[in-house]
Amino acid sequence: MTRYARCGGKIWELIFPEKLVIVRHTETRMCSGKGSPKYWVSIVKPGQILYEMS
């Protein structure tokens, strides 16, 4: 995508990861607190625009 926009083109990324996914270990007991943060995700709905180019 950036290959075609080199000559003065602009690219806008319209999505941003806003939700944190927390993962607990498999052998952890219940009620021992939250797990450690693993990665960030972005919720994309059908029809949502991801990138814009000009």
DOLO-69360 format. One record per atom (N, C-alpha, C, CB): x, y, z; residue number from 1; chain; atom name; residue in three letters. Coordinates in steps of 0.2 Angstrom, whole numbers, plus 5000, padded with zeros to 4 digits. Each point is the difference from the previous one (the first is absolute). Glycine has a CB too. Layout:
+------+------+------+-----+--------+-------+--------+
:    x :    y :    z : num : chaine : atome : residu :
+------+------+------+-----+--------+-------+--------+
:    X :    Y :    Z : NUM :      A :    CA :    ala :
...
+------+------+------+-----+--------+-------+--------+
//
This chain:
+------+------+------+-----+--------+-------+--------+
:    x :    y :    z : num : chaine : atome : residu :
+------+------+------+-----+--------+-------+--------+
: 5004 : 4994 : 5000 :   1 :      A :     N :    met :
: 4996 : 5006 : 5000 :   1 :      A :    CA :    met :
: 5004 : 5006 : 5000 :   1 :      A :     C :    met :
: 4991 : 4994 : 5006 :   1 :      A :    CB :    met :
: 5015 : 5006 : 4998 :   2 :      A :     N :    thr :
: 5004 : 5006 : 5000 :   2 :      A :    CA :    thr :
: 5004 : 5001 : 4994 :   2 :      A :     C :    thr :
: 5001 : 4999 : 5012 :   2 :      A :    CB :    thr :
: 5000 : 4995 : 4984 :   3 :      A :     N :    arg :
: 5003 : 5000 : 4994 :   3 :      A :    CA :    arg :
: 4997 : 5005 : 4995 :   3 :      A :     C :    arg :
: 5004 : 4988 : 5002 :   3 :      A :    CB :    arg :
: 4989 : 5012 : 4998 :   4 :      A :     N :    tyr :
: 4996 : 5004 : 4995 :   4 :      A :    CA :    tyr :
: 5000 : 5007 : 5002 :   4 :      A :     C :    tyr :
: 4994 : 4990 : 4997 :   4 :      A :    CB :    tyr :
: 5007 : 5011 : 5009 :   5 :      A :     N :    ala :
: 4999 : 5007 : 5003 :   5 :      A :    CA :    ala :
: 5006 : 5004 : 5001 :   5 :      A :     C :    ala :
: 4990 : 4996 : 5006 :   5 :      A :    CB :    ala :
: 5016 : 5002 : 4991 :   6 :      A :     N :    arg :
: 5006 : 5003 : 5001 :   6 :      A :    CA :    arg :
: 5000 : 5007 : 4997 :   6 :      A :     C :    arg :
: 5006 : 4988 : 5000 :   6 :      A :    CB :    arg :
: 4992 : 5013 : 4995 :   7 :      A :     N :    cys :
: 5000 : 5006 : 4996 :   7 :      A :    CA :    cys :
: 4995 : 5005 : 5002 :   7 :      A :     C :    cys :
: 5004 : 4994 : 4990 :   7 :      A :    CB :    cys :
: 4997 : 5008 : 5016 :   8 :      A :     N :    gly :
: 4996 : 5005 : 5003 :   8 :      A :    CA :    gly :
: 4993 : 4998 : 5003 :   8 :      A :     C :    gly :
: 5006 : 5008 : 4992 :   8 :      A :    CB :    gly :
: 4993 : 4986 : 5008 :   9 :      A :     N :    gly :
: 4993 : 4998 : 5002 :   9 :      A :    CA :    gly :
: 5000 : 4999 : 5008 :   9 :      A :     C :    gly :
: 4999 : 4994 : 4989 :   9 :      A :    CB :    gly :
: 4995 : 5006 : 5014 :  10 :      A :     N :    lys :
: 5000 : 5000 : 5007 :  10 :      A :    CA :    lys :
: 4995 : 4994 : 5002 :  10 :      A :     C :    lys :
: 5001 : 5012 : 5001 :  10 :      A :    CB :    lys :
: 5001 : 4985 : 5005 :  11 :      A :     N :    ile :
: 4996 : 4994 : 5002 :  11 :      A :    CA :    ile :
: 4998 : 5002 : 5007 :  11 :      A :     C :    ile :
: 5006 : 4992 : 4993 :  11 :      A :    CB :    ile :
: 4987 : 5007 : 5009 :  12 :      A :     N :    trp :
: 4998 : 5001 : 5006 :  12 :      A :    CA :    trp :
: 4997 : 4993 : 5003 :  12 :      A :     C :    trp :
: 4997 : 5012 : 4997 :  12 :      A :    CB :    trp :
: 5005 : 4986 : 5009 :  13 :      A :     N :    glu :
: 4998 : 4994 : 5003 :  13 :      A :    CA :    glu :
: 4994 : 5002 : 5005 :  13 :      A :     C :    glu :
: 5012 : 4994 : 4999 :  13 :      A :    CB :    glu :
: 4982 : 5004 : 4999 :  14 :      A :     N :    leu :
: 4994 : 5002 : 5004 :  14 :      A :    CA :    leu :
: 4999 : 4996 : 5006 :  14 :      A :     C :    leu :
: 4996 : 5005 : 4989 :  14 :      A :    CB :    leu :
: 5007 : 4989 : 5012 :  15 :      A :     N :    ile :
: 4999 : 4996 : 5006 :  15 :      A :    CA :    ile :
: 5006 : 5001 : 5005 :  15 :      A :     C :    ile :
: 4992 : 4992 : 4993 :  15 :      A :    CB :    ile :
: 5006 : 5007 : 5013 :  16 :      A :     N :    phe :
: 5005 : 5000 : 5005 :  16 :      A :    CA :    phe :
: 4999 : 4995 : 5005 :  16 :      A :     C :    phe :
: 5002 : 5012 : 4998 :  16 :      A :    CB :    phe :
: 5002 : 4984 : 5005 :  17 :      A :     N :    pro :
: 4999 : 4995 : 5005 :  17 :      A :    CA :    pro :
: 4998 : 5003 : 5006 :  17 :      A :     C :    pro :
: 5008 : 4992 : 4995 :  17 :      A :    CB :    pro :
: 4986 : 5007 : 5008 :  18 :      A :     N :    glu :
: 4998 : 5003 : 5006 :  18 :      A :    CA :    glu :
: 4998 : 4995 : 5005 :  18 :      A :     C :    glu :
: 4996 : 5009 : 4993 :  18 :      A :    CB :    glu :
: 5004 : 4985 : 5006 :  19 :      A :     N :    lys :
: 4998 : 4995 : 5005 :  19 :      A :    CA :    lys :
: 5006 : 4995 : 5002 :  19 :      A :     C :    lys :
: 4988 : 5000 : 4995 :  19 :      A :    CB :    lys :
: 5013 : 5000 : 5011 :  20 :      A :     N :    leu :
: 5005 : 4996 : 5003 :  20 :      A :    CA :    leu :
: 4998 : 4992 : 5001 :  20 :      A :     C :    leu :
: 5005 : 5011 : 5005 :  20 :      A :    CB :    leu :
: 4998 : 4984 : 4993 :  21 :      A :     N :    val :
: 4999 : 4993 : 5001 :  21 :      A :    CA :    val :
: 5004 : 4998 : 5006 :  21 :      A :     C :    val :
: 4997 : 4998 : 4988 :  21 :      A :    CB :    val :
: 5000 : 4999 : 5017 :  22 :      A :     N :    ile :
: 5003 : 4998 : 5006 :  22 :      A :    CA :    ile :
: 5000 : 4993 : 5000 :  22 :      A :     C :    ile :
: 4998 : 5010 : 5006 :  22 :      A :    CB :    ile :
: 5008 : 4986 : 4995 :  23 :      A :     N :    val :
: 5000 : 4993 : 5000 :  23 :      A :    CA :    val :
: 5002 : 4997 : 5007 :  23 :      A :     C :    val :
: 5002 : 5000 : 4987 :  23 :      A :    CB :    val :
: 4995 : 4996 : 5016 :  24 :      A :     N :    arg :
: 5002 : 4997 : 5006 :  24 :      A :    CA :    arg :
: 5003 : 4993 : 4998 :  24 :      A :     C :    arg :
: 4991 : 5006 : 5007 :  24 :      A :    CB :    arg :
: 5013 : 4992 : 4997 :  25 :      A :     N :    his :
: 5004 : 4993 : 4999 :  25 :      A :    CA :    his :
: 4995 : 4995 : 5002 :  25 :      A :     C :    his :
: 5011 : 5004 : 5003 :  25 :      A :    CB :    his :
: 4990 : 4990 : 4994 :  26 :      A :     N :    thr :
: 4995 : 4994 : 5000 :  26 :      A :    CA :    thr :
: 4999 : 4997 : 5007 :  26 :      A :     C :    thr :
: 5002 : 4998 : 4988 :  26 :      A :    CB :    thr :
: 5004 : 5003 : 5016 :  27 :      A :     N :    glu :
: 5000 : 4996 : 5006 :  27 :      A :    CA :    glu :
: 4999 : 5005 : 5006 :  27 :      A :     C :    glu :
: 5007 : 4992 : 4995 :  27 :      A :    CB :    glu :
: 4990 : 5014 : 5004 :  28 :      A :     N :    thr :
: 4999 : 5005 : 5005 :  28 :      A :    CA :    thr :
: 4993 : 4999 : 5003 :  28 :      A :     C :    thr :
: 5007 : 5008 : 4994 :  28 :      A :    CB :    thr :
: 4993 : 4993 : 5013 :  29 :      A :     N :    arg :
: 4994 : 4999 : 5004 :  29 :      A :    CA :    arg :
: 4995 : 5006 : 4998 :  29 :      A :     C :    arg :
: 5006 : 4993 : 5009 :  29 :      A :    CB :    arg :
: 4988 : 5005 : 4993 :  30 :      A :     N :    met :
: 4995 : 5006 : 4999 :  30 :      A :    CA :    met :
: 5001 : 5005 : 5005 :  30 :      A :     C :    met :
: 4991 : 4992 : 4995 :  30 :      A :    CB :    met :
: 5006 : 5014 : 5004 :  31 :      A :     N :    cys :
: 5001 : 5006 : 5005 :  31 :      A :    CA :    cys :
: 5007 : 5001 : 5002 :  31 :      A :     C :    cys :
: 4989 : 4997 : 5004 :  31 :      A :    CB :    cys :
: 5015 : 5003 : 4991 :  32 :      A :     N :    ser :
: 5007 : 5002 : 5002 :  32 :      A :    CA :    ser :
: 5002 : 5006 : 4996 :  32 :      A :     C :    ser :
: 5003 : 4988 : 5002 :  32 :      A :    CB :    ser :
: 4993 : 5016 : 4996 :  33 :      A :     N :    gly :
: 5001 : 5006 : 4997 :  33 :      A :    CA :    gly :
: 5000 : 4999 : 4992 :  33 :      A :     C :    gly :
: 5007 : 5004 : 5010 :  33 :      A :    CB :    gly :
: 4994 : 5002 : 4987 :  34 :      A :     N :    lys :
: 5000 : 5000 : 4993 :  34 :      A :    CA :    lys :
: 5007 : 4997 : 4997 :  34 :      A :     C :    lys :
: 4992 : 5010 : 5000 :  34 :      A :    CB :    lys :
: 5007 : 4988 : 4994 :  35 :      A :     N :    gly :
: 5006 : 4997 : 4997 :  35 :      A :    CA :    gly :
: 5005 : 5006 : 4997 :  35 :      A :     C :    gly :
: 4994 : 4989 : 4997 :  35 :      A :    CB :    gly :
: 5011 : 5009 : 4999 :  36 :      A :     N :    ser :
: 5004 : 5005 : 4998 :  36 :      A :    CA :    ser :
: 4998 : 5002 : 4993 :  36 :      A :     C :    ser :
: 5010 : 4995 : 5006 :  36 :      A :    CB :    ser :
: 4991 : 5011 : 4992 :  37 :      A :     N :    pro :
: 4998 : 5003 : 4993 :  37 :      A :    CA :    pro :
: 5004 : 4996 : 4995 :  37 :      A :     C :    pro :
: 4997 : 5011 : 5004 :  37 :      A :    CB :    pro :
: 4999 : 4987 : 4990 :  38 :      A :     N :    lys :
: 5004 : 4996 : 4995 :  38 :      A :    CA :    lys :
: 5001 : 5004 : 4994 :  38 :      A :     C :    lys :
: 4995 : 4989 : 5005 :  38 :      A :    CB :    lys :
: 4999 : 5014 : 4992 :  39 :      A :     N :    tyr :
: 5001 : 5004 : 4994 :  39 :      A :    CA :    tyr :
: 4994 : 5004 : 5000 :  39 :      A :     C :    tyr :
: 5006 : 4991 : 4994 :  39 :      A :    CB :    tyr :
: 4994 : 5014 : 5001 :  40 :      A :     N :    trp :
: 4994 : 5005 : 4998 :  40 :      A :    CA :    trp :
: 4997 : 4998 : 4994 :  40 :      A :     C :    trp :
: 5006 : 5009 : 5006 :  40 :      A :    CB :    trp :
: 4987 : 4992 : 4994 :  41 :      A :     N :    val :
: 4996 : 4998 : 4994 :  41 :      A :    CA :    val :
: 4996 : 5006 : 4998 :  41 :      A :     C :    val :
: 5000 : 4988 : 5003 :  41 :      A :    CB :    val :
: 4997 : 5012 : 4991 :  42 :      A :     N :    ser :
: 4996 : 5005 : 4998 :  42 :      A :    CA :    ser :
: 4994 : 4996 : 4997 :  42 :      A :     C :    ser :
: 5009 : 5008 : 4997 :  42 :      A :    CB :    ser :
: 4985 : 4995 : 5005 :  43 :      A :     N :    ile :
: 4993 : 4997 : 4998 :  43 :      A :    CA :    ile :
: 4998 : 5003 : 4994 :  43 :      A :     C :    ile :
: 4997 : 4998 : 5012 :  43 :      A :    CB :    ile :
: 5003 : 4998 : 4983 :  44 :      A :     N :    val :
: 4998 : 5002 : 4993 :  44 :      A :    CA :    val :
: 4993 : 4997 : 4998 :  44 :      A :     C :    val :
: 5013 : 5001 : 4997 :  44 :      A :    CB :    val :
: 4983 : 5004 : 5002 :  45 :      A :     N :    lys :
: 4993 : 4998 : 4998 :  45 :      A :    CA :    lys :
: 4999 : 4999 : 4992 :  45 :      A :     C :    lys :
: 4996 : 5006 : 5010 :  45 :      A :    CB :    lys :
: 5000 : 4991 : 4987 :  46 :      A :     N :    pro :
: 4999 : 4999 : 4993 :  46 :      A :    CA :    pro :
: 4998 : 5007 : 4997 :  46 :      A :     C :    pro :
: 4996 : 4988 : 5001 :  46 :      A :    CB :    pro :
: 5008 : 5013 : 4994 :  47 :      A :     N :    gly :
: 4999 : 5007 : 4996 :  47 :      A :    CA :    gly :
: 5004 : 5005 : 5003 :  47 :      A :     C :    gly :
: 4989 : 4997 : 4998 :  47 :      A :    CB :    gly :
: 5015 : 5002 : 5007 :  48 :      A :     N :    gln :
: 5004 : 5006 : 5003 :  48 :      A :    CA :    gln :
: 5007 : 5000 : 4995 :  48 :      A :     C :    gln :
: 4996 : 4998 : 5012 :  48 :      A :    CB :    gln :
: 5005 : 5009 : 4987 :  49 :      A :     N :    ile :
: 5006 : 5001 : 4996 :  49 :      A :    CA :    ile :
: 5007 : 5000 : 5004 :  49 :      A :     C :    ile :
: 4993 : 5007 : 4993 :  49 :      A :    CB :    ile :
: 5011 : 4989 : 5005 :  50 :      A :     N :    leu :
: 5007 : 4999 : 5003 :  50 :      A :    CA :    leu :
: 5005 : 5005 : 4998 :  50 :      A :     C :    leu :
: 4997 : 4988 : 5001 :  50 :      A :    CB :    leu :
: 5004 : 5013 : 4993 :  51 :      A :     N :    tyr :
: 5005 : 5005 : 4997 :  51 :      A :    CA :    tyr :
: 4997 : 5004 : 4995 :  51 :      A :     C :    tyr :
: 5009 : 4992 : 5002 :  51 :      A :    CB :    tyr :
: 4994 : 5014 : 4998 :  52 :      A :     N :    glu :
: 4998 : 5005 : 4994 :  52 :      A :    CA :    glu :
: 5007 : 5002 : 4997 :  52 :      A :     C :    glu :
: 4990 : 5004 : 5006 :  52 :      A :    CB :    glu :
: 5009 : 4996 : 4987 :  53 :      A :     N :    met :
: 5006 : 5002 : 4996 :  53 :      A :    CA :    met :
: 4998 : 5006 : 4996 :  53 :      A :     C :    met :
: 5005 : 4989 : 5000 :  53 :      A :    CB :    met :
: 5000 : 5016 : 4999 :  54 :      A :     N :    ser :
: 4999 : 5005 : 4995 :  54 :      A :    CA :    ser :
: 5006 : 5002 : 4996 :  54 :      A :     C :    ser :
: 4991 : 5005 : 5008 :  54 :      A :    CB :    ser :
+------+------+------+-----+--------+-------+--------+
//
